[in-house]
Amino acid sequence: MSNPTHCPGFEQFKSLKSFTCKCPACGAEKEIFSDEFDKPHVCAKCKAPIDFSKCSPEA
């Protein structure tokens, strides 16, 4: 019996990056991970579509 030091499946998620973008309609922030980048996203506050490819990094 093995005793893993982390959850099974951890390897496929360990290199994920987090992205935050502001909604162009209301300014609310939405966070996604790199494996969700190409999927459609909508703002949780106003339901406007958010295009993460048009987001700019904030300092």
NORNOR-V367594 format. One record per pair of residues at least 4 apart in sequence whose C-alpha atoms are under 6 Angstrom apart, sorted by the first residue. I is the first residue (numbers start at 0). GAP is how many residues later the second one is. Records with the same first field share a line. If there is no record, write none. Layout:
I: GAP, GAP
This chain:
15: 18
16: 16, 17
17: 14, 15
18: 12, 13, 14
19: 10, 11
20: 8, 9, 34
21: 5, 6, 7
22: 4, 5, 27
40: 8, 9
41: 5, 6, 7, 8
42: 4, 5
